[in-house]
Amino acid sequence: MNKVSRRLSKNRQPSSLKTAIAYRLIIPVMIFIILETALSYFVTLHYVEKTYDRWLLDSARSLVQEVKVINNKVSVNLSATALEIFKWDDIDTTFFKINAEKSGGLAGDLMLSTTSVPINVDQPVYSNAIIDDEEIRMVSLQVPGTFPEKVYIHVAETLNKRQDMMVDILLADLIPQILLMLLISLLLIEGINHGLAPLHKLADDISQRSPSDLSPIPESYVFAEVKTLTDTINNLLGKLSAAIVSQQSFIANAAHQLRTPLAGLKLQAERAQREENILTMRPALSQIQNSADRVSHMITQLLALARSGPIEGSHQMEKIDLYHLAKMICIEWIPKALEKDMEMSFDAADQSHFVNGDKVLLTELLANLLDNAIAYGHKQGNIHVKLTSQPILCLSIEDDGPGIQDFERDKIFERFYRIPGSSGDGCGLGLAIVKEIADLHQVKLLLLSSNSGGTRIDLQFEELDNN
């Protein structure tokens, strides 16, 4: 089931921004029109009923004058002509009935049922009924005046005129609203197309670019909301451009630096080939070994430098015990220090201090600092590694070598830069690697002088909670 869901999600086409905006604008308009139409229907129904009820009441009141008392009996004198005029209607059928409380029906349509109508003497009463399967609206009232008994008048009519008027009013209200909705929809779609035009132009401009064109996208024709997108893209293009320039510079410098030891390696190999005696061949073989070691060391540093390059987000950051890491690296480098009769000490409280970082890169950083301290320190000298936590977590590597002059301190972190006249077989990459790894981990790197005149490098970390 999960595989099917994932497959469907992969095959699903991305939703359209144009369609989403159109739906979010047009649907509320449609809902508003539907609600407004429903409200208009009930308002129209109310006023149509009110209007025709008033006409119905006027018809009933017109019959009051036809009710008379003759010989102390209630009678109705309604001529045929008056009856025809009263009931004439080319759309609806009109019914009426005049009845007395005791005498019963006096005139009109006797099938008009009035038994269930509670008549109030003060005001007319409206009711709905059915005659011959057709709905009617009826008004009932008590004839005012002094009569031997109570007299009631009932007038009713079918609902054709009411329904026709409701339909006419609703159409008169609904058709303009439908036309208005269509006009609004057209204007909204046109507005959306116009608003999305900069995005289409932006997509066209980017699609027509060559892969090597990382220049910023022009922003002269975009809206403020789209400008946020173009700013983000331009920022990304700037980072990519800087990364590519850095990699191209790295490749060019690496090729230049590798050319010299490889040329020496080739020269010594040719020299060894010319020798026939193994004893006379040994100096050339020794030089070949030295050149190979130098090339191997340089390639190792080049790979480390490439790993710590400017392309962000490719490093596995984790919680690392800096005390344990520094102690283990110092132990690993003690044999190399002993080869130069140097003493290496590690001074730290036996306590864990955690930082956030890439373990491989931090190992490379500390290894390069110790390698530099051993390579450029005095023979039979001292290297002191110290980890302190107050006032800030700081790892210091100090040697008693010749030190670094002030005017050289801005240059030694550049790639392939070596101080003129310096000893060692380095290629000028060690401190460049240290600087880039420190920047990647947001570690503050301080280059100082030691008390013995040598070099001290402080690395200030942001310590994590031990929990």
MIGU-695135 format. One line per field, with one value per residue: residue in one letter; y, x, z of N, C-alpha, C in turn. Coordinates in steps of 0.1 Angstrom, whole numbers. Each point is the difference from the previous one (the first is absolute). Example, Ala and Ser with C-alpha at 12.3 -4.5 7.8 and 13.67 -1.06 7.14 Angstrom:
// MIGU-695135
code [a  s]
n_north [-57  11]
n_east [132  -4]
n_up [78  -7]
ca_north [12  11]
ca_east [-9  9]
ca_up [0  0]
c_north [12  11]
c_east [9  -8]
c_up [0  8]
***
This chain:
// MIGU-695135
code [m  n  k  v  s  r  r  l  s  k  n  r  q  p  s  s  l  k  t  a  i  a  y  r  l  i  i  p  v  m  i  f  i  i  l  e  t  a  l  s  y  f  v  t  l  h  y  v  e  k  t  y  d  r  w  l  l  d  s  a  r  s  l  v  q  e  v  k  v  i  n  n  k  v  s  v  n  l  s  a  t  a  l  e  i  f  k  w  d  d  i  d  t  t  f  f  k  i  n  a  e  k  s  g  g  l  a  g  d  l  m  l  s  t  t  s  v  p  i  n  v  d  q  p  v  y  s  n  a  i  i  d  d  e  e  i  r  m  v  s  l  q  v  p  g  t  f  p  e  k  v  y  i  h  v  a  e  t  l  n  k  r  q  d  m  m  v  d  i  l  l  a  d  l  i  p  q  i  l  l  m  l  l  i  s  l  l  l  i  e  g  i  n  h  g  l  a  p  l  h  k  l  a  d  d  i  s  q  r  s  p  s  d  l  s  p  i  p  e  s  y  v  f  a  e  v  k  t  l  t  d  t  i  n  n  l  l  g  k  l  s  a  a  i  v  s  q  q  s  f  i  a  n  a  a  h  q  l  r  t  p  l  a  g  l  k  l  q  a  e  r  a  q  r  e  e  n  i  l  t  m  r  p  a  l  s  q  i  q  n  s  a  d  r  v  s  h  m  i  t  q  l  l  a  l  a  r  s  g  p  i  e  g  s  h  q  m  e  k  i  d  l  y  h  l  a  k  m  i  c  i  e  w  i  p  k  a  l  e  k  d  m  e  m  s  f  d  a  a  d  q  s  h  f  v  n  g  d  k  v  l  l  t  e  l  l  a  n  l  l  d  n  a  i  a  y  g  h  k  q  g  n  i  h  v  k  l  t  s  q  p  i  l  c  l  s  i  e  d  d  g  p  g  i  q  d  f  e  r  d  k  i  f  e  r  f  y  r  i  p  g  s  s  g  d  g  c  g  l  g  l  a  i  v  k  e  i  a  d  l  h  q  v  k  l  l  l  l  s  s  n  s  g  g  t  r  i  d  l  q  f  e  e  l  d  n  n]
n_north [-12  -1  -12  -4  4  -6  -11  1  2  -9  -8  5  7  9  5  5  9  1  -13  -1  10  -5  -12  5  5  -9  -11  8  5  -12  -2  11  -3  -13  4  9  -10  -9  10  2  -14  -1  10  -5  -13  6  8  -11  -8  10  1  -13  -2  11  -4  -12  7  8  -12  -5  11  -2  -12  7  10  -12  1  -4  7  -11  6  7  -1  -7  9  -6  13  -10  10  -5  13  3  -11  3  12  -4  -10  12  -9  5  0  6  -10  8  -2  -1  3  2  -1  -4  4  4  10  0  -7  12  -1  -1  -4  -8  -4  13  -8  3  -12  -2  11  3  6  10  5  0  -12  1  -12  -3  -8  -12  -3  -11  4  -11  -5  12  5  4  13  0  10  1  7  6  0  13  4  4  -13  -6  -2  -7  9  -10  6  -9  4  -8  -2  -5  -7  -1  10  -5  -12  5  8  -11  -7  9  2  -14  -1  10  -7  -12  4  12  -7  -8  11  5  -12  -1  13  -2  -12  6  10  -9  -7  11  4  -12  -1  12  -4  -11  10  7  -9  1  14  0  -9  8  10  -7  -4  12  0  3  -12  6  5  5  9  11  -5  7  10  6  -12  -3  -6  7  -7  2  12  -4  -6  11  6  -10  0  13  -1  -10  8  10  -9  -4  13  4  -11  3  14  -3  -8  10  9  -8  -3  13  4  -10  3  13  -3  -8  10  7  -5  0  13  3  -6  6  11  -3  -3  10  7  -6  3  11  -3  -7  7  -10  0  2  -10  -3  9  -5  -13  5  7  -12  -7  10  0  -14  0  9  -8  -11  7  5  -12  -5  11  -3  -13  3  7  -10  -9  9  -2  10  -12  7  -6  -3  6  -11  9  -2  -5  7  -9  13  -2  -9  8  11  -7  -6  12  6  -10  2  13  -6  -12  8  5  -12  -1  12  -10  1  8  -8  10  -6  12  -8  6  -10  8  -5  5  2  -3  8  -11  0  -12  -3  11  -1  -13  3  9  -8  -9  9  4  -12  -3  12  -3  -13  4  10  -9  5  -6  -10  5  8  -9  10  -10  10  -6  12  2  8  11  -6  -10  -3  -4  -1  3  -3  6  -4  -1  4  -5  9  7  12  4  -12  6  10  -6  -4  6  6  -6  -11  7  2  1  10  -10  -4  -7  -13  -10  9  1  4  -13  -3  12  -1  -13  4  10  -8  -10  9  6  -12  -2  11  -4  8  4  -1  9  -6  7  -11  -4  -11  8  -11  -9  7  -11  9  -10  10  -10  -3  -1  -13  -1  -4  5]
n_east [8  10  4  -12  -1  12  -5  -12  6  8  -11  -4  -7  10  -6  -10  10  -1  -1  10  6  -3  3  11  0  -2  5  8  3  2  7  7  1  3  8  5  0  5  9  3  2  6  8  3  1  7  7  2  3  8  5  0  5  6  4  4  6  5  2  5  6  3  0  7  0  2  5  -13  -8  -8  -10  9  3  11  2  2  1  4  0  -6  -3  -4  -7  -4  -3  -5  -5  0  7  9  5  -7  -4  -10  1  -13  -2  -14  3  -12  1  -13  0  13  2  4  12  3  13  -10  7  0  9  -8  -2  11  -6  9  -12  9  -7  12  4  3  -4  13  -3  6  -5  -7  -2  -6  8  -5  12  -5  -1  -4  -9  -1  -12  -2  -12  6  -5  -13  1  -11  9  11  6  4  11  0  12  1  13  2  11  -7  -7  -2  -2  -9  -6  0  -5  -9  -3  0  -7  -8  0  -3  -7  -2  -3  -6  -6  -3  -4  -6  -4  -3  -5  -5  -4  -4  -5  -5  -5  -4  -5  -5  -6  -3  -3  3  -8  -9  1  -1  -10  -5  3  -4  -11  1  4  13  4  8  -13  7  -2  -2  -12  -3  -2  3  -4  5  -11  -4  -12  1  3  -9  -7  1  -3  -9  -5  0  -5  -9  -3  0  -7  -8  -1  -1  -8  -5  0  -5  -9  -3  -1  -7  -7  0  -2  -9  -4  0  -5  -8  1  4  -7  -10  4  1  -12  -4  5  -4  -12  1  4  -9  -7  7  -3  12  6  -4  13  3  -9  6  10  -1  1  10  4  -2  5  9  2  0  8  7  0  3  9  5  -1  6  9  2  -1  8  7  -2  2  9  -3  -4  -2  -11  -3  13  0  4  -7  8  -5  11  7  2  -2  -9  -6  2  -4  -10  -3  1  -7  -8  2  -1  -2  -8  -5  0  -5  -5  0  -13  -4  -10  -6  -9  -5  -8  -10  0  -5  -11  3  -13  3  -6  2  8  -1  -2  -7  -6  0  -5  -8  -2  -2  -6  -6  -1  -4  -6  -5  -2  -6  -6  -2  7  11  -5  -10  -10  -10  -7  -8  -9  -9  -6  -8  8  -5  8  -7  13  4  12  7  10  9  12  -6  4  -12  -11  6  -2  10  3  -6  -1  12  4  -12  7  -7  9  -3  13  4  5  8  -12  2  3  -8  -6  -12  -2  -4  9  5  0  4  8  3  -1  6  8  1  1  8  2  12  2  7  9  8  7  8  8  0  3  -9  -6  -8  -11  -7  -10  -8  -9  -5  -12  0  -3  -13  6  -12]
n_up [0  8  -7  0  13  2  -7  6  12  -5  -4  12  -9  0  10  -6  0  -13  0  8  -6  -12  5  6  -12  -10  7  7  -12  -5  11  -2  -13  3  10  -8  -9  9  5  -13  -1  12  -3  -12  5  9  -8  -7  11  4  -12  -3  12  -2  -13  5  9  -10  -6  11  2  -13  6  8  -9  -4  12  0  8  -3  6  6  -14  1  -10  -12  -5  -7  -9  -11  -4  13  0  -13  3  11  -7  -8  -6  -9  12  11  8  1  13  4  13  1  13  5  12  -2  -9  2  -12  -3  -5  -13  1  1  -11  1  5  10  2  -6  -5  10  -1  -1  9  6  -5  -13  -4  -2  -10  0  -12  -3  -12  -3  10  3  3  11  -1  13  0  13  0  11  -6  0  11  1  2  -4  -8  4  -8  -8  -4  -10  -4  -10  -3  -12  -1  -12  3  12  -5  -9  9  8  -10  -3  13  2  -12  3  11  -5  -11  5  11  -8  -6  11  4  -11  1  13  -4  -11  8  8  -10  -6  12  1  -12  2  12  -6  -8  11  7  -10  1  14  -2  -9  7  11  -6  -5  13  -2  2  -8  -3  10  -9  8  4  -11  8  -11  -4  12  6  10  -1  -13  4  9  -10  -8  11  3  -12  0  12  -4  -10  9  9  -10  -4  13  2  -12  3  12  -6  -9  10  7  -11  -3  13  1  -12  4  12  -6  -9  10  10  -9  -3  13  2  -11  4  12  -6  -8  11  7  -11  1  13  0  9  8  3  -12  0  12  -3  -13  5  7  -10  -7  10  2  -13  1  11  -6  -12  7  7  -12  -6  11  -1  -13  3  10  -8  -9  10  3  -13  -8  -5  5  12  -3  12  6  5  10  11  2  6  1  13  -3  -9  7  11  -7  -6  12  5  -11  3  12  -7  -7  11  4  -13  4  9  -4  10  2  5  8  2  8  6  8  -10  -3  -12  -2  -13  -9  -6  -11  5  -13  -2  12  -3  -13  6  10  -10  -7  10  4  -13  -1  12  -5  -12  7  10  11  -5  6  -8  3  0  3  2  0  8  -1  11  6  -4  -9  -6  3  -13  6  -10  8  -8  0  -12  -13  0  -1  -9  5  -9  6  11  -8  -3  12  1  -9  -10  2  11  -2  12  -7  -4  1  10  -2  -3  7  -3  12  3  9  1  -14  1  9  -8  -11  6  6  -12  -5  11  -6  -2  11  -10  11  -7  10  8  1  12  -7  -5  2  -5  3  -3  2  4  -2  8  -6  14  -1  3  12  3]
ca_north [12  12  1  5  15  7  1  10  13  3  3  11  12  11  8  13  12  8  -7  2  14  2  -7  7  13  -2  -7  9  8  -9  -3  13  2  -10  5  12  -5  -6  11  7  -8  1  14  2  -7  7  12  -4  -5  11  8  -7  -1  13  1  -9  6  10  -6  -4  12  5  -7  4  8  -8  -7  9  -6  3  -7  -6  -11  4  -4  5  4  1  -2  -9  8  3  -13  -2  10  -4  -13  -1  -1  -8  -8  -8  -2  6  -6  7  -6  8  -9  5  -9  -9  -3  -8  7  10  3  -4  -14  -7  -11  6  -4  10  -5  -1  13  7  14  10  11  13  1  -11  -11  -6  -14  -7  -11  -6  -2  -7  -3  12  8  14  9  5  9  -1  11  2  13  9  6  -6  -10  -10  -11  3  -3  -1  1  -8  2  -8  -1  -8  7  2  14  1  -8  7  12  -4  -4  13  8  -7  0  14  2  -10  1  10  -5  -10  7  6  -10  -4  11  -1  -11  4  10  -7  -8  10  5  -11  -2  11  -1  -11  2  1  -13  -6  6  -5  -14  0  5  -10  -12  4  2  -11  -5  8  13  1  14  2  2  14  2  12  -2  -9  6  -1  -14  -9  4  -8  -12  3  3  -13  -7  7  -3  -13  1  6  -10  -10  6  1  -13  -4  7  -6  -13  2  5  -11  -9  6  0  -13  -4  6  -5  -14  -1  0  -13  -10  1  -6  -14  -5  3  -9  -13  0  -1  -13  -9  1  -6  -14  -5  3  10  14  3  3  14  3  -6  7  12  -4  -2  13  6  -7  4  14  0  -6  10  11  -5  -1  13  5  -7  6  14  -1  -3  12  11  9  -4  -3  -9  -13  -6  -7  6  -8  4  -6  3  7  -5  -13  1  6  -9  -11  4  2  -13  -5  7  -1  -6  9  10  -7  -1  12  2  11  -5  5  -1  3  6  2  -7  -13  3  1  13  -4  10  -4  1  -11  -6  -2  13  5  -8  6  13  -2  -7  10  8  -8  -3  12  3  -9  3  13  2  -3  -14  -2  11  -4  4  0  0  3  2  7  2  13  4  -6  -12  4  -10  7  -8  10  -5  9  2  14  9  6  14  7  3  -12  -7  1  -8  -14  -8  -1  -12  -1  11  -4  11  -1  -5  -9  -14  -9  -4  2  6  12  -2  -4  10  3  -10  3  12  -3  -9  8  8  -9  -3  13  0  12  -4  11  -3  8  -4  -7  7  -3  6  -8  2  -6  1  -2  -3  2  -7  2  -13  -5  -5  -13  -9]
ca_east [-8  9  6  -10  -1  12  0  -10  5  11  -6  -9  5  0  -12  2  -2  -10  -13  -2  -4  -13  -10  -1  -7  -13  -10  -7  -9  -12  -7  -7  -11  -10  -6  -8  -12  -9  -6  -10  -12  -9  -5  -10  -12  -7  -7  -11  -11  -6  -7  -12  -9  -7  -11  -11  -7  -9  -12  -9  -6  -10  -12  -7  -12  -11  -6  -10  -10  -13  -10  8  8  12  -1  11  -6  11  -5  9  11  10  7  9  11  7  8  7  15  4  12  -3  -15  -4  -11  -4  -11  -5  -8  -4  3  -11  -8  8  4  -10  3  13  4  -3  10  12  0  4  -3  13  6  -3  -1  1  -9  8  8  -3  8  4  2  2  -9  0  -13  2  14  8  2  -6  3  -13  -1  -13  -2  -13  -6  -3  -13  -10  -8  -6  10  13  0  14  3  12  3  12  4  11  13  8  6  11  11  6  8  12  10  5  9  12  8  5  12  10  7  11  10  7  9  11  10  8  9  10  8  9  10  9  9  9  9  9  10  9  9  9  9  15  5  3  12  11  3  5  13  9  1  8  13  9  4  11  -4  -4  -2  -12  -12  -4  -12  -7  -13  -7  -6  7  -1  8  13  5  4  11  11  5  7  13  9  5  9  12  7  5  11  11  5  6  13  9  4  9  13  6  5  11  11  4  8  14  8  3  9  14  4  -1  11  12  -2  3  15  8  -2  9  14  1  1  13  10  0  4  -11  5  -1  -14  -7  -4  -11  -12  -4  -6  -13  -9  -3  -10  -13  -6  -5  -12  -11  -4  -7  -13  -9  -5  -9  -13  -6  -4  -12  -11  -4  -3  -10  -13  -5  -11  4  8  -7  2  -5  5  13  7  12  11  4  6  13  9  3  9  14  6  4  11  12  12  6  7  12  10  8  4  -8  -9  -14  -8  -14  -4  -14  -7  -6  -14  -5  -6  -6  -2  -7  9  3  11  11  6  7  12  10  4  9  12  8  7  11  10  7  8  12  9  7  6  14  3  1  -8  -12  -14  -9  -14  -8  -15  -6  -14  -3  -15  -6  7  11  11  12  11  12  13  11  7  4  -11  -4  1  -13  -4  -3  -11  -12  3  3  -12  -3  4  13  10  10  9  13  11  -5  5  -11  -4  -15  -5  -7  -15  -4  -8  -11  -10  -4  -8  -13  -7  -4  -12  -11  -6  -2  10  8  14  9  15  7  14  1  10  14  3  -5  -14  -11  -13  -11  -12  -11  -12  -12  -2  -13  -4  5  -11]
ca_up [0  1  -13  -9  3  -4  -14  -4  3  -9  -13  1  -5  9  -1  -8  8  -7  3  15  2  -6  9  13  -2  -6  8  10  -7  -2  13  4  -8  4  12  -3  -7  10  8  -9  -2  12  1  -10  5  11  -5  -10  8  7  -10  -5  11  1  -10  4  11  -6  -7  11  5  -10  2  13  -3  -6  11  6  9  -5  8  11  -5  -8  -14  -9  -13  -10  -13  -9  -6  10  3  -11  1  12  -3  -12  1  -11  4  11  3  12  8  12  7  11  8  14  11  2  -12  -10  -12  -5  -14  -4  -3  12  3  7  14  9  14  8  1  12  -4  10  -3  -2  -12  -9  2  -13  1  -13  -1  -13  -7  -12  -1  -3  12  0  11  4  11  7  9  6  -4  11  1  9  -7  9  2  -6  -14  -5  -15  -4  -14  -3  -15  -3  2  -12  -1  10  -5  -11  5  7  -10  -7  9  1  -12  -1  10  -2  -12  1  8  -7  -10  8  4  -12  -2  10  -3  -11  4  9  -8  -7  10  4  -11  0  11  -2  -12  3  3  -13  -7  7  -4  -13  1  6  -9  -11  4  -1  13  5  3  13  3  7  -8  1  8  -4  -5  9  11  13  5  -9  2  11  -6  -8  10  5  -11  -2  12  -3  -12  5  7  -10  -8  9  1  -12  -1  10  -5  -12  5  7  -10  -7  9  2  -12  0  11  -3  -11  4  5  -10  -9  7  0  -13  -2  8  -6  -12  5  5  -11  -6  8  -2  13  10  10  -6  -3  12  2  -8  6  12  -5  -5  12  6  -9  1  13  -1  -8  8  10  -6  -4  12  4  -10  2  12  -3  -8  9  9  -9  3  -3  13  2  -4  11  10  13  11  13  1  13  -4  9  -4  -13  1  7  -9  -11  6  2  -13  -5  8  -7  -10  8  6  -10  0  14  6  11  -2  12  -1  13  0  11  -5  0  -14  -5  -13  -10  -12  -12  -8  7  -9  -2  12  1  -9  5  11  -5  -8  10  6  -10  -1  12  0  -12  0  13  1  4  15  6  7  -5  11  -3  12  -1  11  -2  6  -1  -12  -4  -9  -2  -4  -5  2  -2  3  -12  -3  1  -13  0  0  -14  -7  6  -9  -12  2  -1  -14  -5  -7  4  10  4  -7  8  11  -1  -2  -13  -2  -13  3  1  14  7  -8  4  14  -1  -6  10  11  -5  -2  13  7  11  -1  -2  4  -2  10  3  13  10  -4  -13  -10  -5  7  -7  9  -7  10  -4  7  7  1  13  1  1]
c_north [13  2  7  15  8  1  10  14  4  4  12  12  12  9  14  12  8  -6  2  14  2  -6  8  14  -2  -7  9  9  -8  -3  13  2  -10  5  12  -3  -6  11  8  -7  2  14  2  -7  8  12  -4  -4  12  9  -6  -2  13  1  -10  6  11  -6  -5  11  6  -7  4  7  -8  -8  9  -8  4  -9  -7  -13  5  -6  7  2  2  -3  -9  8  3  -13  -3  9  -5  -11  0  1  -9  -9  -10  -2  5  -7  10  -7  10  -9  7  -11  -11  -4  -8  9  9  2  -6  -15  -8  -11  6  -3  11  -4  1  14  7  15  9  13  13  1  -12  -12  -6  -15  -6  -13  -6  -3  -7  -2  12  9  14  7  7  10  -1  11  0  13  8  5  -8  -9  -10  -12  4  -4  0  0  -7  3  -8  1  -10  8  3  14  1  -7  7  12  -4  -4  12  7  -7  0  14  2  -10  1  10  -6  -11  6  7  -10  -4  11  0  -11  3  10  -7  -9  8  5  -10  -2  12  0  -11  1  2  -14  -8  5  -5  -14  0  5  -10  -12  3  2  -12  -5  8  14  1  14  2  3  15  1  12  -2  -8  8  -2  -14  -9  4  -8  -13  2  3  -13  -7  7  -3  -14  0  5  -10  -10  6  0  -14  -5  7  -6  -14  1  5  -12  -10  5  0  -14  -6  6  -6  -14  -1  -1  -14  -11  1  -5  -15  -6  1  -11  -14  -2  -2  -15  -10  0  -7  -15  -7  4  10  14  3  4  15  5  -6  7  13  -3  -2  13  7  -6  4  14  1  -6  9  11  -4  -2  13  6  -5  6  14  0  -3  11  12  8  -5  -6  -11  -15  -7  -5  6  -9  5  -7  4  5  -5  -14  0  6  -9  -12  5  3  -13  -6  7  0  -6  9  11  -6  -2  12  4  11  -6  6  -2  4  3  3  -7  -13  1  1  14  -3  13  -6  0  -13  -7  -2  13  5  -8  5  13  -2  -7  10  10  -7  -2  13  3  -9  4  13  3  -4  -15  0  11  -6  5  -2  2  2  2  6  3  13  11  -6  -12  3  -11  8  -10  10  -7  10  3  15  10  5  15  6  2  -13  -7  1  -9  -15  -9  -1  -13  1  11  -6  12  -2  -4  -10  -14  -9  -3  3  7  13  -2  -3  11  5  -10  3  12  -3  -9  9  9  -8  -3  13  0  12  -5  12  -5  9  -5  -6  7  -3  6  -8  4  -6  3  -4  -3  1  -6  5  -13  -3  -5  -15  -11  -6]
c_east [9  8  -9  -2  12  1  -9  5  11  -6  -9  6  -1  -12  4  -3  -12  -14  -3  -5  -14  -11  -2  -7  -14  -10  -6  -11  -13  -8  -8  -13  -11  -7  -9  -12  -10  -7  -10  -13  -10  -5  -11  -13  -8  -8  -11  -12  -7  -9  -13  -9  -8  -11  -11  -9  -9  -12  -10  -7  -11  -14  -8  -12  -11  -8  -10  -9  -14  -9  8  7  11  -2  11  -7  11  -5  10  11  11  8  10  13  9  9  8  15  5  11  -4  -15  -3  -12  -4  -12  -3  -9  -2  3  -11  -7  9  3  -10  3  14  2  -1  11  13  -1  6  -1  13  6  -4  -1  0  -8  8  8  -3  10  3  3  2  -9  1  -14  3  14  8  1  -7  4  -13  2  -14  -1  -15  -6  -3  -14  -9  -9  -6  9  13  0  15  1  13  3  13  3  11  13  8  6  12  13  7  8  13  11  5  10  13  9  6  12  11  8  11  11  8  10  11  10  8  10  11  10  10  10  10  10  10  11  10  11  10  10  10  10  15  6  2  12  13  4  6  15  10  1  9  15  9  4  11  -3  -6  -2  -13  -12  -4  -14  -8  -15  -9  -7  7  0  9  15  7  6  13  13  6  7  14  10  6  10  13  9  6  12  12  6  7  14  10  6  10  14  7  6  13  12  5  8  14  8  4  10  15  4  -1  12  13  0  4  16  8  -2  9  14  2  1  14  11  -1  3  -11  5  -1  -14  -8  -4  -12  -13  -4  -7  -14  -9  -4  -10  -14  -7  -5  -13  -12  -5  -9  -14  -10  -5  -9  -14  -7  -4  -12  -12  -5  -3  -12  -14  -6  -10  4  8  -9  3  -6  7  13  6  14  12  5  7  14  10  5  10  14  7  5  12  13  12  7  8  13  11  9  4  -8  -9  -14  -8  -15  -5  -15  -6  -7  -15  -5  -5  -5  -2  -7  10  1  13  12  7  7  13  11  5  11  13  9  7  11  11  8  9  13  9  8  5  14  2  3  -9  -12  -12  -10  -15  -8  -14  -5  -15  -4  9  -7  8  10  10  12  11  12  13  11  9  3  -12  -3  0  -14  -5  -3  -13  -13  1  0  -13  -4  5  13  10  9  9  13  11  -4  5  -12  -3  -14  -3  -8  -15  -5  -8  -12  -12  -5  -10  -14  -8  -5  -12  -12  -7  -3  9  9  15  9  14  8  14  1  10  14  3  -5  -14  -10  -13  -11  -12  -11  -13  -12  -4  -15  -3  4  -12  -4]
c_up [0  -13  -10  2  -4  -16  -5  2  -10  -14  0  -6  10  -2  -7  10  -5  4  15  3  -5  9  12  -2  -5  9  11  -7  -3  12  4  -9  3  13  -2  -8  10  8  -8  -1  12  2  -11  3  10  -6  -11  8  7  -10  -4  12  2  -10  4  11  -5  -7  11  6  -9  1  13  -3  -6  11  7  9  -5  9  11  -4  -8  -14  -8  -13  -10  -14  -8  -6  10  3  -11  1  12  -3  -12  2  -11  3  11  1  14  6  11  6  12  8  14  10  2  -13  -10  -12  -5  -15  -3  -3  13  3  6  15  9  15  8  2  12  -3  12  -4  -3  -13  -9  2  -14  2  -14  0  -14  -5  -13  -3  -4  12  -2  13  4  11  6  10  5  -4  12  0  9  -9  10  3  -7  -15  -4  -15  -2  -14  -3  -15  -1  0  -13  -1  9  -6  -12  4  6  -11  -8  8  2  -12  -2  9  -3  -13  0  9  -7  -11  8  4  -12  -3  10  -3  -11  5  10  -8  -7  10  5  -11  -1  12  -1  -12  4  3  -13  -7  7  -3  -14  0  5  -10  -12  3  -3  14  7  4  14  4  6  -9  1  7  -4  -3  10  11  13  5  -8  3  12  -6  -8  9  5  -11  -3  11  -3  -12  5  7  -10  -7  9  1  -12  -2  10  -5  -11  5  7  -9  -7  10  3  -11  0  11  -3  -11  5  6  -10  -10  6  1  -13  -3  8  -5  -12  4  5  -12  -7  8  -1  14  10  10  -5  -3  13  3  -8  5  13  -3  -5  12  6  -9  1  13  -1  -8  8  11  -6  -5  12  5  -10  2  13  -3  -9  8  9  -9  3  -3  13  0  -3  11  11  14  11  13  3  14  -4  8  -5  -14  0  6  -10  -11  5  2  -14  -5  8  -7  -10  8  5  -11  -1  14  7  10  -3  13  -3  13  -1  12  -6  0  -15  -3  -14  -9  -12  -12  -7  5  -9  -3  12  2  -9  4  11  -5  -8  10  7  -10  -2  12  0  -11  2  14  1  4  15  7  7  -7  11  -5  13  -3  12  -3  6  -5  -12  -4  -10  0  -5  -4  -1  -2  3  -12  -2  0  -14  2  -2  -15  -8  5  -9  -12  2  -1  -15  -6  -7  4  10  3  -6  10  11  -3  -3  -14  -3  -13  3  1  14  7  -8  4  14  0  -5  9  11  -4  -2  13  9  13  -2  1  3  -2  9  1  13  9  -4  -14  -12  -4  9  -7  10  -9  11  -6  8  6  0  14  1  1  -14]
***
